[in-house]
Amino acid sequence: MAQVRNCHGAFHYGFVPGLVYSGIAAHVLRGKEPWTFSNTSEDSDKTGEVANFEPIEYPKPDGVFSFDLLTNLQRSGTNHNDDQPAHLRIKADKGEAAWKDSIETYGGPEQNFCPAGVYEYVQEVRERSERAK
């Protein structure tokens, strides 16, 4: 992460300066800069409520320029045990907050963090936890 710590901050100066700096930082400086650009606000401050946005309709994968999830995942070179237990879990006493706050208010933006669908909300897990109460 240290190698790319300034890439996001560089775009505060505009698209072209950010692109040029990020290229130099990634391929020449490689995180050895003696400075760090600071962000002016928290990422969470930029998250808006889902009611204020239009849904994005993505086209179906065409197999030429865009591909399905499993093809992209295979090409990424990601390697892990298939039977590895889930390591991202919501605490039992915070489960309803995830559904109410994240899904209903913000549209569950964390579902878009990882192209492999690591942060997905599963309705049957929610129902099972509610039945257990």
Secondary structure as GFF3:
##gff-version 3
##sequence-region A 1 133
A	DSSP	three_ten_helix	2	4	.	.	.	ID=ss1
A	DSSP	alpha_helix	7	10	.	.	.	ID=ss2
A	DSSP	three_ten_helix	11	13	.	.	.	ID=ss3
A	DSSP	alpha_helix	15	24	.	.	.	ID=ss4
A	DSSP	pi_helix	25	29	.	.	.	ID=ss5
A	DSSP	three_ten_helix	43	46	.	.	.	ID=ss6
A	DSSP	three_ten_helix	50	52	.	.	.	ID=ss7
A	DSSP	alpha_helix	69	75	.	.	.	ID=ss8
A	DSSP	three_ten_helix	92	94	.	.	.	ID=ss9
A	DSSP	alpha_helix	95	97	.	.	.	ID=ss10
A	DSSP	pi_helix	98	105	.	.	.	ID=ss11
A	DSSP	alpha_helix	106	106	.	.	.	ID=ss12
A	DSSP	three_ten_helix	109	112	.	.	.	ID=ss13
A	DSSP	alpha_helix	123	132	.	.	.	ID=ss14
###
